[in-house]
């Protein structure tokens, strides 16, 4: 494949890692917004809360591989996500690197991707992290310390994003255009103290804020489900 004529570094675009392509990055966002999104009834709220400039660590829950794509496409800013290394193979791996995404080996101490992310943040960019570490129920029951380390090292603000609806309930049939919610919370700052204790304290703060936002979204979806059930009952 030929090199893209508009690499990020050539344009001084520190919001993406060196060597990535602005054109391919924006193409990837359009694909997520106009190809992936139509498969769902996406309801995105709070996008106006995303700061339009300045370093930002985005923390989000996820249950499937769909949520990262939806957030990537819907966010009103270019964003760099820490993505599991297993996806960086073949053509997909080439594309992920060229749009500025950063491979991470889960459960293995490796500062290289975090240092790349810090450079993006110091350039005023956005770095997305899924702090529960492993893809599961998206309940943020546990959290890794990478996000807190990024905040401490860069001084970035934190933006929580909650998502629900992509995971098909166990025992149910395949759904046609399921309702998926994306809720952006209020950005906040957190002081991260020194050493491991400081990281652990800040990580708990990040986990708590994200879990609170997920809980808020769950409550809203539950109220909506009950109201819909009542309307069906009244019509019947």
N, C-alpha and C positions, 0 to 999 in steps of 0.2 A: 504494500500500500504506500502511496506517495505521501510525503509530509504535507501537512496543512500549511498554507502560506501565512496563516495568522496565529503563530504560537503565542501563548500568554506572555511569556517572558519578553518577546520582541516588542510588545506593546506596553510593557511596564505594568501589566495587570497582576499585581501581587495578590489579588483576591483569589487567584487560582495558583496551584503549584507550578513551578517552572517546567516548561516543556509541554504543558497542556494547551489545548486549542480553544480559543474563545468561540470560534465558529461552531466547532463540534459540540462544545458545552451548551451553547444556546440551542443547537439542533436537538440535543438530548432533552432539554427542558421542554421544547415543543412536542417531542414525541411523547413524553410523559403526560403533558397537558392535553394533547389532542388525540392520542392513540390509546394510552392506558386509561385515562380518566373516563372516557365514554362507556367503559365496561361496567361502571358503577354509577349509582346515583349519589354522587359526591356532594356533601354539604360542608363547605369550608367556611369557618367563622373565625374572626379575630385577625385576619391577615393584615388589617390596618395597624395592628400592634407591633408589627415587625419594624424595627428601626431601619431606616433607609440607608444608613451609613454607620461605620464604626465596627470594630471587632465583635463578633457574636458567637457564642457557643450554644448551639441548638441541641436540646436534649429531648428525646422522644421515646415513647414506647412502641413496640411493634410485635405483631403476632405472625405475620407472613412477610414475604419479600415484596409485597405490593406497597405497603405504607411508605418505605423509603422513596419509591418512584413517585408516588403521589405528592409527597412533601417536596421533593426535588422539583417537580413540575409546577406546583402551585405557589411556592414561595416567591415573593416579588423581588428576590435578589438571587444572584448566582451563589451557589453553595457547594461546599466540598464535604463529602461524607466519608467517615471511616467505615470501610466495607470489608467483610471477611475475605481473606486471601484466596479461599477456594474458588471464588468467582473469577479470579484474574487469570483465566486460561483462554487460549485461542483468540478468536475475533472479539468475543465479549470482553476479555481481559484487556485487549488493545484499546477497545472503545472506552472502557471505564477509565483507563489511565489517561487517554487523550481528552476526556471531558473533566479531568481533574480529580477523580475519586482516588482515595488512598487505601491500599491494601493493609489489613491488620491480621496478625496471627492471634486468634483467640486463645487466652490462657497461657501465652508465652511472653515473658518479659522482652519487649522490643521497643526501644525509644525512637527508632527511626521514623515510623509513621507519625508519632506525636511531635517530633521536631519539625516534620514537614507541615503538620497542622499549625504549629506555633508560628511558622513563617507566614502562613496564610492569614492568621489572626493579626499578626503585627503589621501586615499590609492592609488591614481594615476589612478582611473578608469574613465569611461565615463558615463555620465548621460544624457539621452535624454528627452527633454521637448518640448511640442507643445504649444508655448506661446500665441496662439490666444484663448486658454482656452476651447472653445467649438468647436465641430466638425461641420463645415459648408462648405462654399465655398473654404476654404483654402486660403483666400485672405489676411490674417494677418491684418485685419482692426483694430483689437484691440488686446491687449496683457495683460496677467496677470503678476504679479511682481515676481513670483516664480523663474524664471530663473535668474533674476538680483540678487535676494537674495542669490542664490546658488553661483553665481560668487563672490559676495562681501564676503561671509563667507569662501569660499574655495580658492579664488585666481585663479580659473581655467580659462583657455582660452575658447573662444567661437567658435564653428564651425557651420555655417549656412548650412542647407540642404534644397533644393527646390525640390518638386515633383509635377508632373502633369500627368494626363491621366487616372487615375483610375475612376474618376467620369464620368458616362455616361451622355452625353448631354441630357437635358430634351426633350422628344418627339422623341428620336431616339430608334431604336431597339437594342436588346441585341447584343453586339459586340463579335467577336471571336478574342481572343488574341490581345486586343488593345495595341497600342504603349504607353508605360509609360516611362517617363523620370525622372531620379534622378540626380540632379546636386549638387555636393559638392562645396561650396565656400571656400574662403581662411579663415583659422582660424585667429582670432584677439583677442586682449585683450581690456578690457574696465575697467576704474576706476569707481567704484561705490561709490558715496559719502554717507555721513551719513544720517540716518533718511529716512522718506518716500519720501522726495524730491529727495534724492540721488537715491533711488530705481526707482522712476518714470522717472528720467532723463536717467538712464541706460536702463530701460525697453524700452523707446522710441528709444534709439540707437540700441538695439537688434532688435526691430520691424522694424526699418528702413533698417538695413542691410539685414534682411531676406526678407523683401518686395522687396528690390532692386534685390536680387538674383532670387526671383520668377518672377519678371518682366523681367529679362534677359532671363529666361527659356521660358516665354510666347512669347517673341519676336522671339526666335529661333524656337519655334514650329510653329509660324505663318509664318515665312519665309519658313520653310520647307513645310508647307501646300500649300502656294502659288506656290512654285516651283513644287510640285507634281501635282497641278491643271494645271499648264502650260504644263507640260510634257504630261498629258492626253489629253489636248486640241490639242497639236501639233500632237499627234498620231492619233487623231480623224479627 
